[in-house]
Structures are given as structure tokens and as C-alpha cells.
């Protein structure tokens, strides 16, 4: 083993011999630098935008001592959520937890006396190993990260962007307000004390008009925002101010030139069937195949414009 010095940095060179059958050998160069090189003395560009997320060099430094490569659970307590929300300027107060799902928890928060929704994506344990070279690849996204916090933040980013794009296109969704790290705030749909009821819990006086409103909003979401909801049903539609509001969009599937069109059509068909099946309880019947052809005929990615719809009736 020998040492080299270059520009004030010390290199320790250790010989490594390849496995049996190979006569070739190489050298592994280990860089020894001041602590600031590994992230102790400076903040990376990523850390500036997200106070909770370590930079790439900091993650590499931390992972050097990790043996299993498995992620650890970081439960979000109410006190932690409230402290972070106030510190990051997302809310002036957090009242209580309204709901807890598999990926995130929903809190009723306040911004200068106005009720808002605070969504905190949970940092949960995974059975997948974290790769030092490729990182962890969340389901449904190509973004790669070395930690579960990065995955949680990725979901928050996707939901915020999708809500904003839907809102700007004219879809009736909760208006996004702000996002920091794995936290997301949006408009509270309700009277300020209780959330608006789900579509399944109300009796509609003009059900056919409401069906048209739901399909029109979804049509805009698909043809202009280029997303399918993926889980649209009577449970993910709220009734407020005499009209439906679409919620729970983070599992949306992007329909672009890189998508699996078969998957997009499957999810779109399932959403439309769920909606039409609910309104059949009011005696309203629409042909799901005709509705599907209207959607797909209005938009398909340029590289999939010749998508074969001959088997559409069998899928539905």
C-alpha cells in the first residue's frame, strides 16, 4: 500500500486482485479529504431546497457504514408534523389528524385563520435494498434516490405538480398551496370544520348533470393534463357547493410518449367503469366503450396515435 499527494489531497492506493481465473489486477483509489468534502462543512443544492433531505455526498457518507442497505422507519408523530409545518411556513397551526393512509397522513391545519389540508407523506420501511450506485427506485416513477425521505418527497412533488396542472386546466380539485420536503398543503374542501362528504354519502337531485360534470373534469384531466386518475370512484369524489370535486390524485398515471398505453387504457377503463356503475344506481346508463373511445380519440401520445382499440369492448 502506498500514498500519493495531489493538490493538498491524500490518496491511499490499495492493490486488489481479481477472482481466480483472471490474471489482471487493478488498484482501488480511496480519496481522503477534509470532512467538508463528505458534506460536514457545506450544504448541497438539494439540502437548500429541502431542510430534511441530506445531499448526495452526505448520503454517501452515511451509507458507508450501512451493512444491510435496508431503509429504517421514521414515523411522523403529530408533534413532529406540527413543528415542521410551522417551521417551514406551511401553516400557522396544526389542529388534529383527520385520516391516516398507507402512504400519508392528513391533518387539518390553519393558515392565518383559514382551514387548509396538510398532507404528510410517511417514511415507511421497505424490504428493498438500497443500492449505492442506483439508489431506490419508487414504484411508478423513474426518479432514483438513496433514501426513503427522497421517495416520500418524490410523491409529494408529483401530487403537487399534478394538482397544480389540473387546477390551471380547470379541473375541480383541491387547490395546491405549498410544499416542502414530504409535506404538502392544499385547499380544504368543506365548511371549515368538517370535510365535504364523499359522493357515495349524498343523494343527488340531478344525477345526470353530476355525471356529466365528473366526466367533463376527467376528460380535461386526460386530454390536457395527460394523466389518468387510476383510482377514481364514488370514494374519491367529494360533493361541495353543488358540484363534484376530484381528490386523491397522487396515484395518477402519466400518459405520454414513454407510457405503457395498455396500462393507461386499463386504468382509464377501470375509472370510467367505477363512475358509470355508481350512477347506474340512479337509473342512468352510459356505454363505457363509447365513453372510452371519446377519451382516447381526443388524445393519444404522438408515438401511439395508431393504438389498436379493437379489443376495447373485451376489456370493458
N, C-alpha and C positions, 0 to 999 in steps of 0.2 A: 504494500500500500504506500502511496506517495502523495505529496501535496503540491498544488500549483497556486500561484498568486497572480491575479489579473485585476487591475483597476480597483484595488483595495478589497477584493472578494477572494475568499479562500475556497479552492476546490479540493476535495478529498477523492482520490481516484482509487477505486477498488476493483480488482480483476474478478470477472465472473466467467466460469467455464460452462459451455453449453452441455446439454444432456449427452449421454453415451451415443456414439454413432456420428457425432459431429466433431470435426477437428478444429472448427472455427471457435475463436474466443473473442470476447469483447470487453469493454470497460464500462462500468456504470459510474457516471459522474454525479456526485452529490454536492449540491451547492450549499455552502454555509455562509449566510449573510446576516446582517443585523436583524433584530427582531422585527423592525418595521417592514422588512421585506415580506414577512408572513402575515402582515395585517395588524400587528400590535400598534404601530405608530401612525397609521393613517387610515382614512375611511375611503372605501372604494366608491365608484359612481353608483353602484346598486344600493349600498348602505345609505347614501344620502337620500334616496327616494323612499326607502323603507327602513325605519329605525329598528325593526325587529329582525331584519334579514342580514346575515353575515355576507361579506363579499366572497368572491370566488377564492381568493387567497386564504381568507380566514377559514373557509370551509375545508380547503385542502389541508390547512394546518390542523384543524380539529380531527379530520378523518385519518390523519397519520397514526393516531392512537386508537382507532376503532378496529376491533378484531372481527366482529360479526358482520358489520356493514348493515345491520338492521336498524330501522328507524325506532325512535323512542316516542312514547306517548307524552303529549303535552296537553293536558286537559285545560280548558279555558273556564276558570271559575268566574262567578259574577263579579267579584271584586277586581279581578284582572281585566275583564272586559270593560268595566266602568272606568277604571283607571286609564286604560289605553284610549278609550273613546274621548275622554276629557283631555288627556294629554295631547292627542293628535288633532284636536279641534273638530272631531266628527259630531260631537253632541255637547250640550251644556249640562245634561244629566241623563242617567240611565235608570229607568223606573223598575222594570222587572222583566224576567224571561217569559216570553209568550209561548214559545214552541222549541222543541229540540228534535232535529232530524239526524240522519246518519252522517251527513257531511257538514252541517252547520246548525247553529242555534240562532233563534230570532228573539230580539229584545225590543221592548217599547222604550224608546228614548225621546229626548226633548231637545230641540234646538230653539232657544230663546222663546219658550212657551209654546212652540209649535210641535205637535207629536210627529215623530218620524220612526221609521223602522231601522234598527241596527242589526245587521247580519254578520255573525262571526263564524268564519269557516273553521271547523275543528281540526286540530292537528292530531291525526289518529295514527295508530300503529299499523304497519304493513308487514306482510310476510315476505315481501320482495327485498332482495339485497340491493344495497346502493352501490353502484359502480363508480369507481374513482375516475374512469375515463368517459363514461357515457351518462352517468347520473341516473336518476329515477325517471321513468317515462310515465306520466299520468295517463289514465285511460281516456281516449277521445281527444288527445292533443299531441302535438309534435314537440311541444316545449319540453326541454330537459333540464332537470335541476338536481342538485346534490342533497336536498333536504326536503322533509315534509312541509316545512314552512313555505318553501318555494312552490310546492304543489298547491297548498292552500291559497297562496297569493294568486297563482295562475287561475284558479277557479273564480276568485273574486274579480280579477281583471276581465275574464271572459263574460261574466254576468253583467258587470258594469257597462262594458262596451256594447253588449247585446241590448241591454235596456235602453241605453242612450240612442243607439241606432233605431230601435223600434219607436221610441218616443219621437225622434225627429222625423220619422217617416209617417207618423200619425196613428200608430197602433196604441190602443189604450192599455198601457202598462204602468206600474208604479214608476214615477219619475226618479231616476237615479240622482243622488245629491253629491256624494263624495266617496272616496276610497283611499285607505291607507293600509298597506300590507294585506292581511287576510280579513280586514274589516270593510264593510260596505254599508252605506246608508241610502235610503230611498224614501219616497213619499209614503205616508201611512194612509192606506185606503180604509176609511171608516170614519166614525164620528168623533174620534179623538180619545175615546175610552175603550170602545170595542171595535174589533176589525169588522169589515164588511162581511156579510155571510157568503158562504160558498153557494154556487149556483144550485146545488142539489138541495139546499135548505130553504129555498124560496119558491113561492108559487107565482108563476109568470102570467100576467094578464094578456100579454101579446107575444106568445112564444115564437111565432114565426118571424116576427120582427127581430127578436133577440137572436134567433138562429142566424139571420142574415147579418146581424152586427158581428157575431162571433166569426162567421166565415169571411166577412169583409176584412176584419182585422187580421185574421190568419193569412188571407190572400196577400195583404200588404207585407206581412212578415216574410212570407215565402218569396214573393216576386221582387220586392225592393230591398229587403234586408238580407235575403238569400239564406234564410235559416228555416228549419222545421223545428217545432217545439219539442217533439219527442215524447211528451207526457201530457198532452192536452186532454182534459176531461172535465166533468162536472165538478171535480175536486179542485182543479187548478184555474177555475174561473170564478171571480168574485162578482157579486151584484151590488152596485153602489151608484147612487144618483141616476137611477132608472136606466142603467146600461151595464153590460158585462165588461169586466177588466181581466185581462190575461196575466197570470202570475207564474212564478216558479219556472223561469226560463233557463237556468244555468245548464241543464242537460241538453240544450238545443244542439242541433247538428247542422254544421255549415254546409251549404250546397254550393260548391264552387268547382273549378276545373280539377281540383285534387280530391274531390269526394268520391265515395262509393255510391253511385247513383242508385243501385239496388237497395242499399241501406236507407238512403234518403226517401225513396219511394215507399219502402216498408214502414218507416216511421210516420211519414205523411199520411199513408193509408190508415194506419192504426189510430192516429189522432182524429182524422175525419170520421172514422167508424165510431169512435168513442162519443164524439159530439152528436152525430146523427142518431146514434142509438138512444142517447138521453132524450132527445127531442121527439123520438117516436112515442115516448110515454104521454106526450101531449097530442098524439094523433097526427104528427107531421112527418111525412116521409119524403126523403130525397134520395136520389140514386147516387150511391157513393162513387160509382165508376164515372158518372158524368161530372161529379164534383172534382174528382181526381184529375180527369182529363183537362178540366178548366184550369187547374193549378199548373200542371206540368206543361200544358200547351202555351201558357203565358210566359213560362221561364224554364229553361234548362241551360246548364253551362254550355259554353260555345263548343267545347270539345265533345259534348254528349248530346248535341242537338238532334241526332238521329236515334235517340233512345227508343228501343222497341217497347211498345205498350200493348202488344198483342196478348200478353199473359196477365194483364191488369185485372181482368174480371176474375181470374182464378185466385189472385192474391187477396181479393176482397171477398 
